[in-house]
């Protein structure tokens, strides 16, 4: 049989960064039922495309689905992935988000297009040679794709209803009023520079909460407790088990567990980020040590925060024209934090 003609996908020439900033890529098992579901949900998004592919080793068929979605906050992202999980269930191979410009650059037109004849030209060996080229770039023998059950699906709730989620997102977008009024920013700066005075005066703080700058710019105020004064310390654990089924979460969390986070994706990574309170400089690592000794975890990192440094500064980064973020200034600032012990911006 003659190979299929390679044609340019013109939809990829449409610039979508103004309406999309979240790009989840979903790999699904291929079947008529799944294709029907993909056709149904892809119309909810500003831009989407999918194509069918075959694994070179196993000859199993998969669907690669790319979605272009406006900015989602954390709760909206959680709801979105839960809905996708409920729709496709065990047919999800992976769901991950990527940052990119929205264009595909896999093939170059000048390599496969005859400008004299004005037609595409390629040999039957194109994909075989391209496979060899990729293997040569990677510098190792490519291993066959190993399909595993995605145990992280059980982490997501069983939410349904893409329409209701889109309605909530649109309501949030329409209600956002981005403004950099000079007077409001100055009042915000004054509030920021006199936080202690406001916190120590209940009436004064109550008046500030009713001001326009407070309602417009301040979402929440968080405090870092001085745990060391009570002989305690906050610890963070990043851990990636080989299989979540091998983990006894009661032993992992202990009775000092505070919070747990996991990646906004569906795959076999199983990475978790856990926050604890332990006695000062004496974290409980007995179960962690056992997991490591029995080869139940792929990687882990247990650490505590010794000092905190601000990333943004009102006097450097925020003006009536919006945020001013220069990468060179940021690099200099980070170098001062890391290597200059006399840096005034560093706070312990």
Secondary structure, 3 states (H helix, E strand, C coil): CCCCCCCCCHHHHCCCCCCCCEEEEEEEECCHHHHHHHHHHHHHCCEEEEEEEECCCCCCEEEEEEEEECCCCHHHHHHHHHHHHHHHHHHEEEEEEECCCCCCCCCCHHHHEECCCCEECCCCCHHHHHHHHHHHHHCCCCCCCCCCCCHHHHHCCCCCCHHHHHHHHHHHHHHCCCCCCHHHHHHHHHHHHCHHHHHHCHHHHHHHHCCHHHHHHCCCCCCCCCHHHHCEEEEEEEEEECCHHHCCHHHHHHHHEEEEEECCCECCCCEEEEEEEEECCECCCHHHHHHHHCCCEEEEEEEECCCEECCCCHHHHEECCEECCCHHHHHHHHHHHHHCCCCCCEEC
